[in-house]
């Protein structure tokens, strides 16, 4: 059975944090939400919670580091719709914060597998469904630590964050998004960071042990804004909740 009326969105890593909040907010707008979760039990619990609140949610077991899991996710989504309006690549891995002098290739690889290769796997697999939509959008959830401007600004917290894996993976994700945007103008590819770079604030999530000053709702403002842009909206931009930020 296909759904040809409601706007549809797949969100990776949506069983908690920013992904769950984005799912809640878009579900409240009447969207069909495909809630991707690596942990099936947590994913079902999250989907049940949103469904109880009135949202139309389909839980999708999805490990972005697995080609098999991603292929299975495509098949499941196709059982419900013949198109995908929006893809939000939100799943992320922080790594262990290992400083550059101590970082190994294995440590970098494990973070890149989720933060870089994961969005490529998912985007590539869902391109046919995205292309079937009238106005497809892809939102990549990045970070201010992937901004060269932020990392080279001594006033920014990211300048003092001496690790290698996470920040470089988000810088790579930013470039990947731009290359998609350049090559596929029929799809809007944009990048969101869940913070306020100018005010040196970030959202409180499990990934940062809830040390951020912004709420998870505030953190998803940029994600929701890019997910809901119209057909005349921008592509290839990098924003936080206040607006465009420097690369």
N, C-alpha and C positions, 0 to 999 in steps of 0.2 A: 504494500500500500504506500503510495507516495503522498507527499504533502506539497501542494503547489501554491499554497496561500501564505502560510506563516513564514516569516524570516527564520532561517535556520543558522545555527552557529555550533561549531565544534570547538571546545576549549580543552587543551591538554593540561594535565596537572590540576584538575578542577575540584578535587575532593576537599581542598582546604585553602585558606589564605586568599591571595589575590584572585586565583582562578575560580574559587567558590563564590567569592563576592561578585565577580564579573558575571558568573552564571546566574546568581540571584537577581542582579539588577537587570540583565537582559531578559530573564524569564518573566520579571514583573512587567516588561514591555510587551509581553505576549509572544515572544520568540520561542521557537522550538530549540531546546538546548541539548546538545549531545555532550554529556559530561564525561570527559576522558579522565581515567584514573588508573595508575599502575597497580595499585592495591584494590582488588575487586571489592573486598568487604567494606573498606572505607568509602569507596566510590558509591556503592549501593546505599550506604547510610547517608551520604551527602545528597544523593539523588532523591531518596525518600523524604529528606527534610525539605528540599525545595518543592517536591511534588505536594507535600502536605500544605505548603504555602500557596498552592494554586498554580505553580509553574508546570509547563509541559516539558518533562525531562526524560531523556533516554540515557542510561548509564552505558558507557562504552569502555570496556577493559582496554587499556592502551598504555603500553610501555614504549616510549619514543626511542629507546635504544635497540629495539627489536624489529627487524624487517617483517617477521612473521606476525607479530602483534599488530603492527601498523596495517598490514594487509587484511588481517581479520577485522580491524576497526573499519576499514573501508567497506568490507562486505556487510557489516552490521548497519552502518549508516545508510547504505544503499537499500536495505530492507525497509527503510522509513521514508526516504526521500530520493528524488532523482537529481537533486542539485544541492549544493552547499553555498549559502550566501556569504558566510563569514567563517574564517579560520583564525583562531587565536592561539598562537604558539606560546604558551605560558609556562609549561613544565621547565624546571630549572634545577641545577645542582650547584651548590655553593663551593664544593670542595672543602678542604681542611684549612684554608688560609695559610698555606705553606709559603714562606718567603722565597723570593727568586733564587737565592743562593742554595736553598735546600730542595727546590722543586725538581722532580724527576719527570721524564717523559710519560711514565705510567700515570702519575698524578694528573698531569695535564690531560692525558687521553680520556680518563674517566669523566672529567668535567666537560670536555669537548663532546663526548659521546651524547650527552644530554643537551647541552646548550647550543651546540653548533650542528652536529650531525643529526640530532633529533629533529629540529625544525626542517632540515633539508629532507629527511625521510618522510615526514608527515606532509610537508608541502607538495613534494613530488607525487606522493601516493594520492593526494586529494585534488590534484590539478584538474582531472577530468570532471569531477563534481563541481569544482569552483567555476570552471569554464562553462558549465551548463547553466549557471546562474545569470540573471540579467545584469546584476551589479555586484560582482564579487569583491570581497575585501579580505586581506590578510594582515593581521596585527602581530608583530613580533614584540614580545615583552623583553626588553633589554634592561639596561641600568646606566646610571650616570657614571659608573666606574668604567663603562665602555666608551666614554667620551674623552678624546685626547685633550680637549679644552679643559675639562674638569680635572683630569689627573695631573695636568701641568699647572694647575692653579693652586698655590700653596694654602689658600684659604678654604679649599674644599676638603672635606673629610677623606675623599678618595685618594688625594695626593699623599696622605699619610698611611694608606692601607697597603702595606708592603706584601702583596701576594701576587702570584703570577697567573694561576689557572682561571679564576672567575673573571677578572677584569679583561684579560686578553680574549677570553671566549666571547664576551659581550661585544668587544670591539669587532671581532670576526663576524658576529651575528649582524651587526650594523652594516658592514660592507656587503654581506650576503643579501640582505634585504634590499639594498640599493641596486645590486646587480639584477635581482628579480624585477624590481620596479622599472629599471631601464629596458629590460628585455621583454617584459610582459605588460605593456601599457593598458591592456584590457582588464587587468586586475589591479586594484589599489593595494600596494605593499607599503606599510608604514610601521614605524617603531615607537613604542611607548616606554617611558621609564616611570615607575610609580613613586614619584617624589616631587620636590620643588628644588631644582638645582640652584636657583638664585638665592634661595633662603637656606641652602645647605641642610635640607630636611629630607627624610626618606620614610617610607611606610613601615609600620611595625608588623613583622611577620615572623613565622617560625625560623626562617632562614637567617634572620639577624637577631634571633632570641628576643624579639619584641622590644628592641631598643630604639626603634624609630619614633619620631614625634607625630607622624601622620597616622590617621586611622586607616584600616584596610579599605574602607569606602573611599576615602580621599585618594588612596593609592591607586584605585581603579578608575579614577576620573579620566585619565589620559587614555586608558585602554578602551573604555566605553565610548569616548569621544571618537576614536579612530574606527571603532567597530560600526558606528552609526553615521559615518560621513555619507553624503549623497553622491550621486553619479558625477557631479561636477567638482567633487572634493579633491584634495591633493594626493599625490603619491610620492613616495620616497622622502618623507619627512620624519624627523626625530623630535618628539615632544614630551614634556612632562605636564603636570596638571595646570601649569600656568601658561603654557604655550611652547613654541619652538625653542630648542636648546642647541648650543654649539656642538659641532662634531668633535 
